Amino acid sequence: MDALEILSNLDQVFPYFQPIFSADEQRIIAYEVLGRYKSEEQIISLGSFFQDNEIPDEYKYEVDLLIVRKALEKAAKLEEDICIFLNRNADLLMYGSGEPFLQELLEFEKNGFSLRRIVLEISDHQYDGDLDQFDHLLQYYRTYGIKIAIASMNRESHYIDRIGQLKPDIIKINLEALKSTATGTNFNDVLYTLSLLARKIGAMLLFENIEMSYQLQFAWKNGGRYYQGYYLHPPSVEFLSRDLLKSRLKEKFHDFISYEKRKLEAVYVTTEYFQAQVQEVSAKNKKVSYVELFQALAKEMEGIAFRMYICDEDGFQKSANMFKGAEGWYLQMEYLNKNWSWRPYFLENIIKMRNERKGILSDLYCDIETGETIRTFSYPISGSDYLFIDISYQYLYEHEQLL
Ligand code: CA
């Protein structure tokens, strides 16, 4: 598309609006503004126009301003708690040191459009100017109540750094990456990091590019408060009824919740089952050594467990590992006296078991040595000693609700 054609037909430039839905109210809480151009044949996205490095910033600024003006004029008739997301890359935002754009927004505020309703969706991964200055500008904008969303980008490390530095109000996560299973695991890890970070800094997660039901489920399950994508609604020229998807989203949530509850129930039932098994075996083997106890447990938990060991409440290992290799069970003496108190949740779980005198089945995690996804059943065996039984992937696979 020819940039000149656009610049000489500015009256054909206009905004599209893509609705953003919230999980807590199941209705539209915002629109993202997207630039469109109506050529003779069709309506096209202005995305590539704004990304084109050949086009001078002042032209981009002019076209963008037009879209913003048209969008906010139209948005004036929306209910006052509906926010407007505006895409800003760093170059565009830094145009004229950010002053002309702010003046423009302040004009709208004078006419009654609160700047608290503006969310700037920023991306700065291609910016080669001074990032400190850019951050200062954003902080300045925020003093007017303007919110900041950070859009996901290809370079994850940069993304995570920037989230830490900017402490945005909203973190946008692009679900396109989820489509390819090759990057699936990696994406899960990044997402986990993001959700922890979001919680620490009090940011909300917004999942975008939701195109299928399972992606909505993924977003819901991973702490997504806001959702956007073709599966919910494509961008369009008009605003929509806020409750457009309320009943559909409620239905969806009902399915997600039932599914998740079934899984949690399965974990609960399995924990009770392991608890009963271990309790029985340990009651029968009270006076024996830990190795003999392992042998008795191995018999009872054949096909379930592949590793057992005992730690004291400070995490020091008081037994060797009993490990099931290709040839059967054997002892790994080198683990004696190792310490595991540094592992996530270790001490929390000890305190819980100590007080409740009950076993715990862990969440799914990747075993460092075997590389397999497993769970661990831990159990207060006697005095201040705790038994750990690693449950094989095979068993979890056969009981798929545990995966
Ligand atoms: Ca965007």
Boltz pocket constraint, residues with backbone or C-beta under 6 A from the ligand:
constraints:
  - pocket:
      binder: B
      contacts: [[A, 32], [A, 87], [A, 121], [A, 151]]
      max_distance: 6.0
